[in-house]
Amino acid sequence: MMIMLDTTACIDYLNGDPKIKEVLFRTEKNNLLGITTITVYEISIGLERTKRKISETRYEDLYKKWIEFLSGIEIFPLNIKEAERAAQVSDNLDAKGEKIDDNDILIAGIMLSNGITKILTRNTSHFEKIEGLEIITY
């Protein structure tokens, strides 16, 4: 079974959070892990800010960790079917008067259009509003 990692899970992994490492260790035994190109985009923003605001050294350390992480994980892209499914998610939320970040809607669209329902995240307040997703938190 595939479990998608949200950006918060990836950030926590890069920062060495022991809780996410424990969850990843447990889930990797019986599940495949994936991320979306939206998460790659969001992490890349954070890396660029780190380089500009903190230091080149910190950026290089995090970037190396990130590339190693990416080498062992499946990355799901945003294509037409995913964008169309994200639009449905957005409209469903709008019909209920709910609003969440567009990037989270895109992540959900990618997941649902690829038959993935489990997401590992700390961002429960956004993803719990999306029908069909099962949230794994830590």
C-alpha positions, 0 to 999 in steps of 0.5 A: 500500500502507498502512503503519501508524505505531506510537506510537513512530514518531509520538513520534519524528516529533514530537521531530524525529528525523531517522531517522524523517523520512528513513524517512517521506520514502522510504515516502510516495512509494509508500505511504499512511500511517495510524495508529490511534485507539489511537495518537491516545490514546497521543500525547494522554496524552503531550501532556497530561503535557507540559503538566502536567510540562514547560510549556504552551509545549512542549505548544502546540508539540507539539500544533500539530505533531501536528494538522498531522501528523494532517491528512495521514494516515488514522486507523483506528478501533477498532470491533467487527471490529477489537476482535474481531480484537484478541481473536484476537491476544490469545488467539494470544499467550496460547496461546504464553505471550506477553504484550505491551501491550494497546494494541499488541494493539489496534493489531494488531487494527485493522491486521489487520482492515483488511488492513494488514500493515506497521507502522513502529515501533521497538517490534519486541519487541512487534510481532514476536510477532504473526503476519501483521505485517511490521515496518519499523524505523529 
